[in-house]
Amino acid sequence: MHRRSWVAVLMLLTLPGCARTADPGGPATTDPLDPSLVSASYGGRFQTIGTVLESPEHGPQLCYSVADSYPPQCEGPDVVDWDWSAVEAESASGTTWGTYRITGTWDDMTFALTEPAEADSGTSYPEPERLRIPCPEPAGGWQPVDAERSGQADLDAADQRASNSSGFAGDRVDQLGSYDNDPADLVYIVHTTGDARALEADLRAVWGGSLCVVGGARFTEAEQLSMSEALREEPGALWGGSPDGIGERVDLTVYVATVQRQASLDERYGIGTVRQIALFEPLD
């Protein structure tokens, strides 16, 4: 489950969103965990970036998960008032598609355009932000303590030990420098609810590369996965929950993140345990 390659680098992507002060259907929120939260009665416009695809099986639909085929395949909410002649698109075998920034209103499972769609080349997405290494940098910088035990097989062995430990909460590898597969640039980062020093000593038996073990996680990975599975039943959830990799919370991807849903999630799982990730950014 935790197999890695040398260039496996975890990057944090933040979906667009900002707090709003005017809401035609109710107040928004300035909650720092999810500034896209709105009232369930919000009646304003949303903006989003996604694939719009029309096939012989269905009209224009908005998708965030697209099958890697030619032509591509996907299903999602219907897009009302869509005009292919107004945008550039690809077509093959009766299917037409493209990636766009679209603005409109949302009614359950229908997105109605309120202004023309804009082509999106990916440049409008926010720049990835590297997660910081949550350990103090050692004297002399991050570098292997034993270069002979800093290869991929050694990393796999450490990964296996970490994931089998009782308090395992998540892990990642961070490639520093130029991403040239140099073991000297690799840091293996592990989060645990248990004794960090004991786990570090255990991992050092097999891993000689740079290592950062962090204790104090709120949840084990198993606990997060259990919550994630339960969240598949959440109305409006796209893919169930997703562990954050550090044992602090579970992310729940939804079209619209509402204050009411967040209050319900906080009551069921604890405040801050489940964070909504909104695909739609409120504009009004």
MOGI-V449700 format. One record per run of one state. SS is the DSSP state (2 for helix, 1 for strand, 0 for the rest). FROM is the first residue (numbers start at 1). TO is the last residue. If there is no record, write none. Layout:
ss=SS from=FROM to=TO
ss=SS from=FROM to=TO
//
This chain:
ss=0 from=1 to=10
ss=1 from=11 to=12
ss=0 from=13 to=37
ss=1 from=38 to=38
ss=0 from=39 to=45
ss=1 from=46 to=55
ss=0 from=56 to=57
ss=1 from=58 to=63
ss=0 from=64 to=66
ss=1 from=67 to=67
ss=0 from=68 to=72
ss=1 from=73 to=73
ss=0 from=74 to=76
ss=1 from=77 to=80
ss=0 from=81 to=83
ss=2 from=84 to=86
ss=0 from=87 to=89
ss=1 from=90 to=92
ss=0 from=93 to=94
ss=1 from=95 to=107
ss=0 from=108 to=109
ss=1 from=110 to=113
ss=0 from=114 to=117
ss=1 from=118 to=119
ss=0 from=120 to=128
ss=1 from=129 to=130
ss=0 from=131 to=146
ss=2 from=147 to=149
ss=0 from=150 to=151
ss=2 from=152 to=164
ss=0 from=165 to=167
ss=1 from=168 to=175
ss=0 from=176 to=182
ss=2 from=183 to=185
ss=1 from=186 to=192
ss=0 from=193 to=195
ss=2 from=196 to=204
ss=0 from=205 to=209
ss=1 from=210 to=214
ss=0 from=215 to=220
ss=2 from=221 to=233
ss=0 from=234 to=236
ss=1 from=237 to=243
ss=0 from=244 to=249
ss=1 from=250 to=254
ss=0 from=255 to=257
ss=1 from=258 to=258
ss=2 from=259 to=269
ss=0 from=270 to=273
ss=1 from=274 to=278
ss=0 from=279 to=280
ss=1 from=281 to=282
ss=0 from=283 to=284
//
